[in-house]
Amino acid sequence: MFLLIAIIGAFLIYRTYQKPKYEGDLFLKNIKKDITVYFDEFGVPHIYAKNSKDAMIALGYVHAQDRLWQMELLRRIVPGRLSEIFGSVALKNDKFFVGLGIEEASEKAIRNLDKKSQAYQLTMAYLDGINQYLEEGVTPVEFQLLGIKKQKFIIQDVYNIFGYMSFSFAMAQKTDPLLTDIRNKYGMDYLKDFGIEGEFNATKIKISKQKTQEYSAIAQSIASLLDQSPVAPFVGSNSWVIAPQKTKNKKVIFANDPHIGFSQPGTWYEAHIETPDFELYGCYLAGAPFPLLGHNREYAYGLTMFENDDVDFYQEENNPKNNNQYKTINGFQDYEIRKKIIKVKDSSDVNLTIKVSQHGPVMNDLLTDLKNTKPVAMSWIYTQQPIRSIEAIYAISHSKSMSDFQKGVALIAAPGLNVMYGDAKGNVGWWASGKLYKHNNGVNTNFILDGANGKDDSLEYLDFSKNPSAVNPDWNYVYSANNQPEAIDGFEYPGYYLPEDRAKRITQLLDSKSDWDESSVGEMINDNTSSIAPKVVKSLISNLNLNSLSKMENEAIRILKSWNGSNNLNDVAPTIHNKWIYLYLKNTFQDELGDEGFKQFLGTHVMKQIVARQISSKNSPWWDDVTTKNIKETRSQILAKSFAEAIVALEKQLGNSPLNWKWEKVHSVEYHHPIGKLALLRPFFNVGPFEVSGSVEVINNQFFDFVDDGFYKVKGGPSSRRVIDFSDIENSWGILPTGQSGNPFSSHYKDQAELYNSGKFRKMKLNKKEIVGSSTKLVFFPLKN
């Protein structure tokens, strides 16, 4: 008993020691004046400083005390340093990212950075704050468990973090190789149902201005790396900004919910900074000095993924007499050779030789699953254009006017983003960021390109003025749901856009109402209804012989026919619908694609685009099951078979009463910490599981993988929800999926989870009197030399 009491006592002492310091006094080097930080009831720091440099040092310190572990993870991905802490299990990830060339591009950008600029000076102040916590603060429990040695943060880390974020936005690396294999194996007829020319994107964002090697290993490997990464990738997003003409209080209302893979800790760290000449409430990436999402009393901004195609793959042709050379239009040229060393915790160092062509790094050297001898290089705008991430995000977050803001957006070469804007003067706008380009006519970037012929190399870079955008349109709102923008000068920009489901629902709701307020926008951002799914269900049912159904099948059809497309916890129709859709996809595509190819297909945006259109295509070649000889299956046969299998599977999974097949029984989320993979530590580090509403491609986009067992484990969704009403700016709303802190000993590690999953909000406070009255106080004093 004494031993047990001693252990409990020791744990309580350790827990108290490990908690972030949210009140009291501390001393900081390099600050000129006292800084007061109020931590509100959800742990958001409100930093009051006499100058911006002091504020940034304080931000770095408080950010590190809550998110140092996450900062450490993020900065290790690009330079291939995860194996140092996780061992050989992370080696594939390290080999891939170290070869992409992000580090080299970052180094070049830093050399060209104006060291006298405010962007640079404030970035260095932020890093100073992180490093002061690193020296003086408590070592995170993850560092202790994994034996991580503390190392100072440098500006290279900031660029590498932005580099990983930019890569995780892209979809071409998951899609192009798979489409190339389908074309090479079955011909272009099999791709007509895929809408690869953009013909499926019916709801568009309005603007006001030959057989070769198999490539699927590329898509398979990269998709697997992103899925298994300890840091979640960016995926999609919603945003809409409503002009005063359509709001109840005649002021702009701004809404945004970026869709990102769920993880613990979550993506965003919120902080509010106020100095005599600056104020901003922002959402920050770990290790990033300026927020990607933010607002103040003058304007608000946010983002969604543009989903443009900024990655191309080229098959190179080696010199048959010298494998260190490749063919170009001007003859053979030497590969650039890069040597890298990856340190592995539980094994010897790995020496990596990376070949780089004029197009980019050769994937064969980076992906262990790509065994083919013909080299494939990856061309990515991010590493080929000047990187001005810090300058761009500084400009966006410190704008004095809409014109300043637009200039900041223009600095972003990659990733492609829809940057959303609204202000207190009544302006609304969006601009697509990214260095956009055109290939020659006839070059289809959905496929692997020819690296040797020169014809596929020619690019025409577009001026930023040609990027899709809309400012103060006469329909009185702007929005984005990762759907395709309208054409500019007759040119529809290629990309991997998401289907029209969310876009159609958003525009239907916005068009139907002209008295929006904060409350109604808050309801809309939590909307669980699909305007497309009931139409898909109607099409599916039309292919069944309703006179031959069993009693249970008839009950399922009755439920589906009365469905309005909602995905609430007590709904039954989503359970039936998703099982039927999955089995339809499996019975239609798996025979041609194989098990691995089908799994890859399920992870692409193409899959989401194809469902509604392919079902309506009676003569699609995919209906035939190629494994059955001398039989040609029809659409009705495949869909009827899939429905029958769905009902049998649901009965086995959930019982013989369809009314009990509620969505809450199969749709859940758990927020995973990398160390939570160990069963013993899972309850301490992970958050959840929770039964959740929402689904794939509704506004409340809780996305999951289709799996045989019929349990849909949500992988990601809205990484924050923000509603900013300029008629009541001090009471704007926000919410995070779990909590503000990444420290599992903090009371703010998961204190927002129940609010988030029930569709509720908390205030993003700007009123100092209210903040002081509901907060703890931490004061930083200058440390005298």
Disulfide bonds with the S-S distance in Angstrom:
none
